[in-house]
Amino acid sequence: MMIFSHILSGSILAGAGVGVFWHFFGRISLFNRLLWGFFILTTSIAALVGVLQFAGNESLEPLHQSTIVLTDTLGVVCVIMATYALLNQRTLSLFAFIATVFSGVFLFIVLLLPDARVFTPIVPSMGILVLMLLAVFSLLQRNKRGLWIVLAAMMMGLATKAESFSSLIHPTDFYHYATTIALWFFGKASDWRVGIK
């Protein structure tokens, strides 16, 4: 069954992911940029597969669920390390990059196992908590980027609570729009002008 509102909100999220990455992350070092790319790319791919599913391709539902798990594992691990590097002005090494990606892929594979699927919602929640702690610590050091990370983490937190807003908007659409705003906040955090005193 075609659901136009989901197609629209999913398309906006997928497009915003590409736009945010293109606009904000061009100036940072390669491995840092790749981690941001993995986070944003997995989010955009999950949204795009969702658009195709909501356009009437019901057979894509298992793939859509898998891409959501990929976003909640590899994507979350990558954004935590990328945020840590951003807030601390670190250039990541090849080893740190590979270790981060390996950890995310390992977590993804584990959560695909039938017995481990029950833990899937915990990973993004823990990731949001870590992001919030990183951001608050940076704010204590008067790092302006921390404010944008706080806002991004708050929007990601709201996105995970989409069901609570079902009386106002469909949870799927709320998730898409809240995540779109979170991506923009992450982009603003990486903007080189934010770091200027």
C-alpha positions in Angstrom: 0.0 0.0 0.0 1.4 3.4 -1.0 1.7 5.9 1.9 2.4 9.3 0.5 3.2 11.1 3.8 5.9 8.4 4.5 7.3 8.7 0.9 7.5 12.5 1.3 9.1 12.5 4.8 11.5 9.7 3.9 12.5 11.5 0.7 13.2 14.7 2.7 15.4 12.7 5.1 17.3 11.0 2.4 17.9 14.3 0.5 18.8 16.1 3.6 21.4 13.5 4.5 23.1 14.0 1.1 22.8 17.8 1.4 24.2 18.0 4.9 27.1 15.8 4.1 27.9 17.8 0.9 27.6 21.2 2.5 29.1 20.8 6.0 31.7 18.0 5.9 33.9 18.9 3.0 36.5 20.7 5.1 37.4 18.0 7.6 40.1 15.3 7.4 39.5 12.1 5.4 38.9 9.5 8.2 36.7 11.9 10.2 34.7 12.7 7.1 34.3 9.0 6.3 32.9 8.3 9.7 30.4 11.1 9.3 29.7 9.7 5.9 28.9 6.2 7.2 26.5 7.7 9.8 24.7 9.9 7.3 24.8 7.4 4.5 23.3 4.6 6.5 20.5 7.0 7.7 19.9 8.1 4.1 19.9 4.6 2.7 17.4 3.4 5.4 15.2 6.3 4.5 15.5 5.6 0.7 14.7 1.9 1.1 11.7 3.0 3.3 10.5 5.3 0.5 10.6 2.4 -2.0 8.8 0.1 0.5 6.1 2.8 1.2 5.7 3.3 -2.5 4.2 -0.2 -2.6 7.2 -2.6 -2.7 6.2 -4.6 0.4 8.9 -7.2 -0.4 11.5 -4.6 0.7 10.3 -4.7 4.4 13.1 -7.1 5.6 15.7 -5.0 3.8 14.3 -1.8 5.3 14.4 -3.4 8.8 18.0 -4.4 8.2 19.1 -0.9 7.1 17.4 0.5 10.2 19.5 -1.9 12.4 22.6 -0.9 10.4 21.9 2.8 11.1 21.3 2.0 14.8 24.7 0.1 15.0 27.3 1.1 12.5 25.8 4.6 12.2 25.6 5.2 15.9 29.2 3.9 16.6 30.5 6.1 13.8 28.7 9.3 14.9 30.0 8.8 18.5 33.6 8.6 17.3 33.2 11.4 14.8 31.6 13.6 17.4 34.4 12.9 19.9 36.9 13.8 17.2 35.0 17.0 16.3 34.6 18.2 19.8 38.2 17.5 20.7 39.6 18.7 17.4 41.3 15.4 16.7 42.3 14.0 13.4 41.5 10.3 13.4 44.2 7.7 12.5 43.6 4.8 10.1 43.6 2.5 13.1 40.9 4.5 14.9 38.8 4.6 11.7 39.1 0.8 11.1 38.5 0.0 14.8 35.3 2.1 14.8 33.9 0.7 11.6 34.8 -2.9 12.7 33.0 -2.3 16.0 29.9 -1.0 14.3 29.8 -3.9 11.8 30.3 -6.4 14.5 27.5 -4.9 16.6 25.3 -5.0 13.5 26.0 -8.7 12.9 25.3 -9.6 16.5 22.0 -7.7 16.5 20.9 -9.6 13.4 20.9 -12.8 15.4 17.4 -13.9 16.6 18.4 -14.1 20.3 20.0 -10.6 20.3 17.3 -8.6 18.4 15.6 -7.7 21.7 18.6 -5.5 22.5 18.3 -3.5 19.2 16.4 -0.5 20.7 19.0 -0.2 23.5 22.0 0.7 21.2 20.6 4.0 19.8 19.5 5.1 23.3 22.9 4.4 24.7 24.5 6.2 21.8 22.3 9.3 22.4 23.4 9.2 26.1 27.1 9.1 25.1 26.6 11.9 22.6 24.9 14.0 25.3 27.7 13.4 27.8 30.3 14.3 25.2 28.4 17.5 24.3 27.9 18.6 27.9 31.6 18.0 28.7 32.5 20.2 25.7 30.1 22.9 26.9 31.8 22.9 30.2 35.0 23.7 28.3 33.2 26.5 26.5 33.2 24.7 23.2 30.4 26.2 21.1 30.1 23.1 19.0 28.8 21.3 22.1 25.5 23.2 21.9 24.7 21.9 18.4 25.6 18.3 19.5 23.2 18.7 22.5 20.4 19.8 20.1 21.2 17.0 17.7 21.2 14.4 20.5 17.9 15.8 21.8 16.3 15.5 18.3 17.6 11.9 18.0 16.1 11.2 21.4 12.8 12.6 20.3 12.9 10.6 17.1 13.2 7.4 19.2 10.0 8.5 21.1 8.0 9.0 17.9 5.1 6.9 19.2 4.5 9.5 21.9 3.5 12.0 19.2 1.1 9.7 17.3 -1.9 11.9 18.2 -0.3 14.8 16.2 1.6 13.1 13.4 2.3 9.5 12.3 5.3 8.1 14.2 7.2 7.2 10.9 6.9 10.8 9.6 7.8 12.3 13.0 10.9 10.0 13.1 11.9 11.1 9.6 11.5 14.9 10.3 13.2 14.7 13.7 16.1 12.9 12.3 16.4 15.4 9.4 16.6 18.2 11.9 19.2 16.2 13.9 21.4 15.8 10.8 21.3 19.5 10.2 22.3 20.2 13.8 25.3 17.8 13.4 26.2 19.6 10.3 26.1 23.0 12.1 28.3 21.5 14.8 31.0 20.7 12.2 30.7 24.1 10.5 34.2 25.7 10.6 32.7 29.1 11.5 31.3 27.7 14.8 34.9 27.1 16.0 35.8 30.8 15.5 36.0 32.6 18.8 
